[in-house]
């Protein structure tokens, strides 16, 4: 240790590093530098500066780079599906079979006329939905429908399709009653 102390003896010191409380070196503020000469640049020197800050330029370049990466990636991957995204991929459950279907699936039972939504005899050309005068929906049957199915029916009948499920059901029943009375 004494050999190392010999090398460090001539160096300037501000105290021991083990001092925990700030000493006199930390109490006085830093002395400002005041130049005694002219600090203006020479007249022949031209300083070019960009008015936008470095931060703004960095953010803009990152944004442009992200757009380039995302734009190229979206165009290249559009319509493609990863192999992992299949129904049997790890982390995804298999699709459930339709209740009451004997291995045929929900679309086969509906194609055979087993749809709980629409009867084949009351089908109109617009999307396979019954017209209001031919429809015979009950409140209970309509409550079993999804919001999307109710909205599709209302759009086919040219009625407003916004609102809560109860409002949509009431609107369908009113239109059905009005068409039945008037037709």
Secondary structure, 3 states (H helix, E strand, C coil): CHHHHHHHCCCCCCCCCCCCCCCHHHHCCCCCCCCCCCCCCCCCCCCCCCCCCHHHHHHHHHHHHHHHHHHHHHHHHCCCCCHHHCCCCCCCCCCCCCCCCCCCCHHHHHHHHHCCCCCHHHCCCCCCCCCCCCCCCCHHHHHCCCHHHHHHHHHHCCCCCCCCHHHHHHHHHHHHHHHHHHC
